[in-house]
Amino acid sequence: IEAWRAELSRMGGSLVLRRGSMPKTASALCGETGAGAVFWNRRYDPAEAAADAAMKAALRQSGIEAESFDGQLLHEPSRLLTGQGTPYKVYGAFRRALENGPEPRDPVDTPGSANWFDGQVSGDTLESWNLLPCFPNWAANFPQHWQPGEAGAHARLDAMLDKLEDYPEGRDIPGRDFTSGLSPHL
């Protein structure tokens, strides 16, 4: 979250953290800022999809434009189905269908500019959410191994690409690290 906050700040914006019902919180922020639209990346877990649908309906009922997008996916889950119209259960068959399907869209670049709200809105501090472990602090060594945020993901990807030529042999040598380390970013 801090990496995202820093990136938004660099672009002239800010991040507001709030807890509560998504429809009520989003509606309240729209009222406080005068925003006429809310956009977000779609979620696919059944409970999350239902919560997103409820938020979309509540916002639209209030006259606020509300749209969700397939922001972080290679493909929409409903697009790649078996001949029986069900999701794939075997990776090989899924991979072949994916390879033979339409090319995924290119990622969208970070916007160069945006129209930011220039007023003040209240929000929670990240610390007040008590998300970090304390006793025991099993995450104490994470900073040595992982840099959160997009810059950290790019650094890990670059490091893996540098090792790619040696990967076919190196992956089988004990003690050599040929894992990408990208999973926390994905």
C-alpha positions as CSV (number, residue, x, y, z in Angstrom):
1,I,0.0,0.0,0.0
2,E,2.9,2.4,0.8
3,A,4.4,1.8,-2.6
4,W,1.0,2.6,-4.2
5,R,0.6,5.6,-2.0
6,A,4.0,6.9,-3.1
7,E,3.2,6.3,-6.8
8,L,-0.1,8.2,-6.5
9,S,1.7,11.0,-4.7
10,R,4.3,11.2,-7.5
11,M,1.4,11.6,-10.0
12,G,-0.2,14.4,-7.9
13,G,-2.9,12.3,-6.2
14,S,-3.4,10.7,-2.8
15,L,-4.7,7.4,-1.3
16,V,-7.6,7.4,1.2
17,L,-8.0,4.3,3.3
18,R,-11.4,3.6,4.9
19,R,-13.1,0.6,6.4
20,G,-16.8,-0.2,6.1
21,S,-19.4,-1.4,3.7
22,M,-18.1,-0.9,0.2
23,P,-21.3,0.7,-1.2
24,K,-21.6,3.1,1.7
25,T,-17.9,4.0,1.8
26,A,-17.8,4.5,-2.0
27,S,-21.0,6.6,-2.0
28,A,-19.7,8.7,1.0
29,L,-16.5,9.4,-0.8
30,C,-18.3,10.4,-4.0
31,G,-20.5,12.7,-2.0
32,E,-17.4,14.3,-0.2
33,T,-15.4,14.7,-3.4
34,G,-18.2,15.3,-6.0
35,A,-17.0,12.3,-8.0
36,G,-19.5,11.1,-10.6
37,A,-17.9,7.7,-11.3
38,V,-16.2,4.8,-9.6
39,F,-14.0,2.2,-11.5
40,W,-12.3,-0.9,-10.1
41,N,-10.7,-4.2,-11.1
42,R,-13.3,-7.0,-11.1
43,R,-13.0,-9.7,-8.5
44,Y,-14.0,-13.3,-9.2
45,D,-14.4,-15.2,-6.0
46,P,-18.2,-15.7,-5.6
47,A,-18.5,-13.7,-2.4
48,E,-16.3,-10.8,-3.7
49,A,-18.2,-10.8,-7.1
50,A,-21.5,-10.6,-5.2
51,A,-20.1,-7.7,-3.1
52,D,-18.9,-5.9,-6.3
53,A,-22.3,-6.4,-7.9
54,A,-24.1,-5.0,-4.9
55,M,-21.8,-1.9,-4.9
56,K,-22.3,-1.4,-8.6
57,A,-26.1,-1.5,-8.2
58,A,-26.0,0.9,-5.2
59,L,-23.8,3.4,-6.9
60,R,-25.8,3.3,-10.1
61,Q,-29.0,3.8,-8.1
62,S,-27.5,6.9,-6.6
63,G,-26.7,8.2,-10.1
64,I,-23.0,7.4,-10.0
65,E,-21.4,5.7,-13.0
66,A,-19.9,2.4,-11.8
67,E,-17.8,0.0,-13.9
68,S,-15.5,-2.9,-13.2
69,F,-12.8,-4.2,-15.5
70,D,-10.6,-7.3,-15.9
71,G,-7.6,-5.4,-14.7
72,Q,-5.2,-8.1,-13.6
73,L,-6.1,-11.1,-15.6
74,L,-4.7,-12.8,-18.7
75,H,-8.3,-13.6,-19.7
76,E,-11.8,-13.5,-18.3
77,P,-12.6,-16.8,-16.6
78,S,-15.9,-17.1,-18.4
79,R,-14.2,-16.7,-21.8
80,L,-12.1,-19.9,-21.7
81,L,-14.3,-22.9,-21.1
82,T,-14.4,-26.6,-22.1
83,G,-16.6,-27.9,-24.8
84,Q,-19.2,-28.6,-22.1
85,G,-19.2,-24.9,-21.1
86,T,-17.4,-25.6,-17.8
87,P,-14.0,-24.3,-16.4
88,Y,-11.0,-26.4,-17.2
89,K,-9.8,-28.7,-14.4
90,V,-6.6,-30.0,-16.2
91,Y,-3.8,-27.6,-16.8
92,G,-2.6,-29.1,-20.1
93,A,-6.0,-28.7,-21.7
94,F,-6.4,-25.2,-20.3
95,R,-2.9,-24.2,-21.6
96,R,-3.7,-25.5,-25.1
97,A,-7.0,-23.7,-25.2
98,L,-5.3,-20.5,-24.0
99,E,-2.5,-20.8,-26.6
100,N,-5.1,-21.4,-29.4
101,G,-7.4,-18.6,-28.3
102,P,-7.3,-14.9,-29.0
103,E,-4.2,-13.0,-27.9
104,P,-4.6,-11.2,-24.6
105,R,-4.9,-7.5,-24.7
106,D,-1.7,-5.5,-24.0
107,P,-1.4,-4.0,-20.5
108,V,-2.6,-0.5,-20.1
109,D,0.2,2.0,-19.4
110,T,0.1,4.1,-16.2
111,P,-1.6,7.4,-17.1
112,G,0.7,10.3,-17.5
113,S,-1.8,12.7,-15.8
114,A,-5.1,12.7,-14.1
115,N,-7.7,15.1,-12.7
116,W,-7.2,14.7,-9.0
117,F,-9.5,15.9,-6.3
118,D,-7.7,18.8,-4.7
119,G,-9.7,19.0,-1.4
120,Q,-9.2,17.1,1.8
121,V,-11.0,13.9,2.8
122,S,-10.5,12.0,6.0
123,G,-9.3,8.5,6.1
124,D,-7.7,5.8,8.3
125,T,-4.0,5.3,8.7
126,L,-2.6,2.0,7.5
127,E,-1.2,1.4,11.0
128,S,-4.7,1.6,12.6
129,W,-5.7,-1.5,10.6
130,N,-3.2,-3.6,12.6
131,L,-2.4,-5.7,9.6
132,L,1.2,-6.5,10.4
133,P,2.0,-9.4,12.6
134,C,3.4,-8.6,16.1
135,F,3.8,-11.6,18.3
136,P,5.4,-13.5,16.7
137,N,6.4,-11.3,13.9
138,W,6.7,-13.9,11.2
139,A,7.2,-11.2,8.5
140,A,10.2,-9.5,10.2
141,N,12.6,-10.7,7.5
142,F,10.4,-10.0,4.5
143,P,12.1,-6.7,3.6
144,Q,15.3,-8.6,3.0
145,H,13.6,-10.8,0.4
146,W,10.8,-8.7,-1.1
147,Q,10.2,-5.1,-2.2
148,P,6.5,-4.5,-2.4
149,G,5.1,-2.5,-5.3
150,E,5.5,-2.3,-9.1
151,A,9.2,-1.2,-8.9
152,G,10.0,-4.3,-6.8
153,A,8.2,-6.6,-9.3
154,H,10.1,-5.1,-12.2
155,A,13.4,-5.6,-10.3
156,R,12.6,-9.3,-9.6
157,L,11.6,-9.8,-13.2
158,D,14.8,-8.2,-14.5
159,A,16.8,-10.4,-12.1
160,M,15.0,-13.6,-13.4
161,L,15.5,-12.6,-17.0
162,D,19.2,-12.2,-16.3
163,K,19.3,-15.8,-15.2
164,L,17.1,-17.2,-17.9
165,E,19.9,-18.4,-20.2
166,D,21.3,-20.7,-17.4
167,Y,17.8,-21.8,-16.2
168,P,17.6,-25.2,-18.0
169,E,20.7,-26.5,-16.2
170,G,20.8,-24.3,-13.2
171,R,17.3,-25.3,-11.9
172,D,18.6,-28.8,-11.2
173,I,21.7,-27.8,-9.2
174,P,21.0,-27.8,-5.5
175,G,21.7,-24.5,-3.8
176,R,21.2,-22.4,-6.9
177,D,18.2,-20.1,-6.8
178,F,16.4,-20.1,-10.1
179,T,12.9,-19.3,-8.8
180,S,11.5,-16.0,-10.2
181,G,10.4,-14.7,-6.8
182,L,7.5,-13.0,-8.6
183,S,4.6,-14.8,-6.7
184,P,4.2,-12.0,-4.1
185,H,3.7,-9.5,-6.9
186,L,1.2,-11.6,-8.7
